Amino acid sequence: MCKRLAPLLVVLLATTAPADEAPPPLSVLVLGSGGPRLSSRASVGNLLLVDGKARVLVDAGPGTFARAGEAGVDLSALDTVLLTHLHVDHSAELPAFVKARALDATEPVHVRVFGPTGNPLFPSTVSFVEGLFGPRGLYRYLRDFGAEMRVSAENVPARLGSPPRAVTVAGDIAVTAQAIHHGDTPAVAFRLGVGRRSVVFSGDVDPSGLASLAQLAKGADLLVVSCAVLDPPGSPEALYQRHSPPKRLGETAASAGVRALLLTHLPPAVSAQKAQVLASVRTAFSGAVTFAEDGLRVSVEAPPR
């Protein structure tokens, strides 16, 4: 890591903390940092850990369930899933996580799923979850497979310009959802806070959604955002209708005043040009910048008083 990044505002842990050390109050475990093309990375997904306990799953792309197993995480407290959008590389492994909760629990389980409203191309999150776990759903057997299982869903308005919406989840986690823009795909971003610590997950966002993302991320300690393209003309022109280039991501992070940036959803072309990407982000943003890797743990540090 270059010297100018030494005063990190996040603490990167390659492995779990020793047993005699208390886990950080708030941290992010990267389950998947790639997608949607075939690569050695799992597709996008993250776990939010509160005092070391997995509490919230943010996206669940292919491969994320195996990465959770490799990390040895305890899913017994996982009761909330946030889906930024319903592309396969962000949502396909939701049933695997639900099944794991049913098999490991000894009491009835209620998992709540929040995600965007739909359009003619995509179902709403409520319809998506009902199609998987409802009375006529593909995986309806899970309701009584292991512990009694209930999976409910709630739609978040995904029209750009919709006001921020508070999402009620169990425990002491504050969640706010905000519509962003991802081409023709309904998409939302989420801000999660525990005490004085806050982290924002944006998923995929095109340039027209960056102002909305900056509004949601104002003053956040960590912004987790997809970095799936190079600056123009480094990636196919059509991709810029769905994704934001690194320079614009750096400008957005600076505008929002976030303290640290975690770049994820890295295709091989971006992974091969990290120095170029970092230099581009650095034209506007001076905070800590980290490229996500599967299994990376990031401790979200509270701002100084």
Buried (B, 14 or more C-beta within 10 A) or exposed (E): EEEEBEEBBBEBBEEBBEEEEEBBBBBBBBBBBBBBEEBEBBBBBBBBBBEBBBBBBBBBBBBBBBBBEEBEBEBBBBBBBBBBBBBEBBBBBBBBBBBBBBBBBEEEBEBBBBBBBBEEEBBBBBBBBBEBBBEEBEBEEBBEBBBEBEBBBBBBBBEBEBEBBEBEBEEEBBBBBBBBBBBEBBBBBBBBBBEBBBBBBBBBBBBBBBBBBBBBBEEBBBBBBBBBBBBEEBBEEEBBEBBBBBBBBBBBBBBBEBBBBBBBBBBEBBBEBBEBBBBBBBEBBEBBBBBBBBBBBBBBBBEEE
